[in-house]
Amino acid sequence: VYKRQILKRTGDIVELNKLGHDLLEANPKRPECWTTVAMYYELKSKKDVAITHIDRAIALNPRHVVAHLIKGSLHRSMEQYNKAITSFNNAKSLRKDLAAYQGLVESYLRTEELNRAFLTAQECYNVMKNHPKSICLLATVYTNNPQNIDKAKQLFERALQMDPQCIEAIVGLSNLFKSQNKLQEAITLLETHLQKQNVDILHTTLADLLILSEKYTNAMNHYSIALELNPTNEVALVGMIKLGNIMKGLEGNNGTDEELEHDEEDDIEA
């Protein structure tokens, strides 16, 4: 499990392909085989195919929490939020997993179901009261109501006190500063934490803010570092293309002559 997560995280599509082949040869009736194959196709941006294989994993074991979580994440990334909600709820019904709560809250926010987002975040907070990430989840919902901004800030700061390396708290607080047009405070916060932990999400968040501050070269550097750390970071990929257009004076041009290609390999067949 950990190996495939690392391979997906690092974008090592060749090794993930090999792992999928090996697992299928060993025992194709294990759901882990098909979740690995699904991860492979997700990396190849064939998300419909990935969902087909996740469904095979769920058919083999309907109580496989990870399969439901992966399916929810795939639907969410495809902006199919109602389907994502169903999958995350299926996962949560089997195990009160933080990832299920996070997926549900984000999907509810995307569909503007603020009350459901709040109730879900509150449930997560009650289940995992002393977990910094559950505190951040509730804080994130609060940021969607201008009257609760102060509550959100207090919760993010509380989470940071509990865990100074909590990514959700750092990003959440920086986004809150951004919503208040306090760009320099947000930038300073991220730069300070990047001195302590070199994480791709912090680099992309900082790059987005630097674009707003018209510090384009610095922003490009941070997108590049993010991609070095995590080649599958889609935010960095999209941000770099957008920034390239801005720097060429072509803002608003949705096209690009460049295509990212993986080394060719034989797809996993089943």
Solvent accessible surface area in square Angstrom, and as a share of the most:
residue,aa,sasa,rsa
1,V,97,0.56
2,Y,173,0.66
3,K,117,0.50
4,R,7,0.03
5,Q,81,0.36
6,I,107,0.54
7,L,18,0.09
8,K,61,0.26
9,R,112,0.41
10,T,63,0.37
11,G,16,0.15
12,D,51,0.27
13,I,7,0.04
14,V,69,0.40
15,E,68,0.31
16,L,0,0.00
17,N,12,0.06
18,K,114,0.48
19,L,28,0.14
20,G,0,0.00
21,H,62,0.28
22,D,65,0.33
23,L,53,0.26
24,L,22,0.11
25,E,146,0.65
26,A,85,0.66
27,N,64,0.33
28,P,68,0.43
29,K,157,0.67
30,R,126,0.46
31,P,11,0.07
32,E,41,0.18
33,C,2,0.01
34,W,9,0.03
35,T,0,0.00
36,T,0,0.00
37,V,0,0.00
38,A,1,0.00
39,M,10,0.04
40,Y,0,0.00
41,Y,16,0.06
42,E,33,0.15
43,L,21,0.11
44,K,49,0.21
45,S,89,0.58
46,K,83,0.35
47,K,35,0.15
48,D,100,0.52
49,V,58,0.33
50,A,0,0.00
51,I,20,0.10
52,T,77,0.45
53,H,20,0.09
54,I,0,0.00
55,D,58,0.30
56,R,102,0.37
57,A,0,0.00
58,I,28,0.14
59,A,82,0.63
60,L,78,0.39
61,N,54,0.28
62,P,88,0.55
63,R,167,0.61
64,H,22,0.10
65,V,16,0.09
66,V,44,0.25
67,A,0,0.00
68,H,13,0.06
69,L,23,0.12
70,I,19,0.10
71,K,43,0.18
72,G,0,0.00
73,S,39,0.25
74,L,1,0.00
75,H,11,0.05
76,R,59,0.22
77,S,57,0.37
78,M,51,0.23
79,E,126,0.56
80,Q,62,0.27
81,Y,37,0.14
82,N,109,0.56
83,K,114,0.48
84,A,0,0.00
85,I,19,0.10
86,T,78,0.46
87,S,4,0.03
88,F,3,0.01
89,N,55,0.28
90,N,60,0.31
91,A,0,0.00
92,K,37,0.16
93,S,93,0.60
94,L,44,0.22
95,R,121,0.44
96,K,107,0.45
97,D,29,0.15
98,L,30,0.15
99,A,44,0.34
100,A,0,0.00
101,Y,0,0.00
102,Q,48,0.21
103,G,1,0.01
104,L,1,0.01
105,V,2,0.01
106,E,66,0.30
107,S,0,0.00
108,Y,15,0.06
109,L,34,0.17
110,R,146,0.53
111,T,43,0.25
112,E,145,0.65
113,E,51,0.23
114,L,85,0.42
115,N,105,0.54
116,R,132,0.48
117,A,0,0.00
118,F,58,0.24
119,L,97,0.48
120,T,13,0.08
121,A,0,0.00
122,Q,70,0.31
123,E,58,0.26
124,C,0,0.00
125,Y,39,0.15
126,N,88,0.45
127,V,70,0.40
128,M,37,0.16
129,K,104,0.44
130,N,118,0.61
131,H,69,0.31
132,P,22,0.14
133,K,72,0.31
134,S,0,0.00
135,I,0,0.00
136,C,3,0.02
137,L,17,0.08
138,L,13,0.06
139,A,0,0.00
140,T,51,0.30
141,V,11,0.06
142,Y,34,0.13
143,T,42,0.24
144,N,69,0.36
145,N,58,0.30
146,P,115,0.72
147,Q,163,0.72
148,N,32,0.16
149,I,27,0.14
150,D,98,0.51
151,K,106,0.45
152,A,0,0.00
153,K,63,0.27
154,Q,120,0.53
155,L,25,0.12
156,F,2,0.01
157,E,62,0.28
158,R,87,0.32
159,A,0,0.00
160,L,26,0.13
161,Q,149,0.66
162,M,81,0.36
163,D,53,0.28
164,P,85,0.53
165,Q,102,0.45
166,C,3,0.02
167,I,34,0.17
168,E,59,0.26
169,A,0,0.00
170,I,0,0.00
171,V,28,0.16
172,G,11,0.10
173,L,8,0.04
174,S,0,0.00
175,N,75,0.38
176,L,2,0.01
177,F,20,0.08
178,K,82,0.35
179,S,79,0.51
180,Q,69,0.30
181,N,135,0.69
182,K,81,0.34
183,L,48,0.24
184,Q,106,0.47
185,E,86,0.38
186,A,0,0.00
187,I,3,0.01
188,T,68,0.40
189,L,30,0.15
190,L,0,0.00
191,E,69,0.31
192,T,56,0.33
193,H,17,0.08
194,L,26,0.13
195,Q,154,0.69
196,K,134,0.57
197,Q,26,0.12
198,N,91,0.47
199,V,32,0.19
200,D,2,0.01
201,I,74,0.38
202,L,0,0.00
203,H,8,0.04
204,T,7,0.04
205,T,16,0.10
206,L,0,0.00
207,A,0,0.00
208,D,54,0.28
209,L,4,0.02
210,L,1,0.00
211,I,23,0.12
212,L,95,0.47
213,S,35,0.22
214,E,123,0.55
215,K,93,0.39
216,Y,68,0.26
217,T,93,0.54
218,N,60,0.31
219,A,0,0.00
220,M,45,0.20
221,N,79,0.40
222,H,26,0.11
223,Y,1,0.00
224,S,38,0.25
225,I,58,0.29
226,A,0,0.00
227,L,32,0.16
228,E,137,0.62
229,L,68,0.34
230,N,11,0.06
231,P,67,0.42
232,T,43,0.25
233,N,15,0.08
234,E,104,0.47
235,V,87,0.50
236,A,0,0.00
237,L,44,0.22
238,V,100,0.57
239,G,6,0.06
240,M,49,0.22
241,I,75,0.38
242,K,109,0.46
243,L,0,0.00
244,G,16,0.15
245,N,19,0.10
246,I,25,0.13
247,M,93,0.41
248,K,148,0.63
249,G,64,0.61
250,L,86,0.43
251,E,126,0.57
252,G,66,0.64
253,N,70,0.36
254,N,149,0.76
255,G,40,0.39
256,T,68,0.40
257,D,152,0.79
258,E,135,0.61
259,E,142,0.64
260,L,136,0.68
261,E,148,0.66
262,H,104,0.47
263,D,110,0.57
264,E,172,0.77
265,E,39,0.18
266,D,118,0.61
267,D,43,0.22
268,I,5,0.03
269,E,148,0.66
270,A,87,0.67
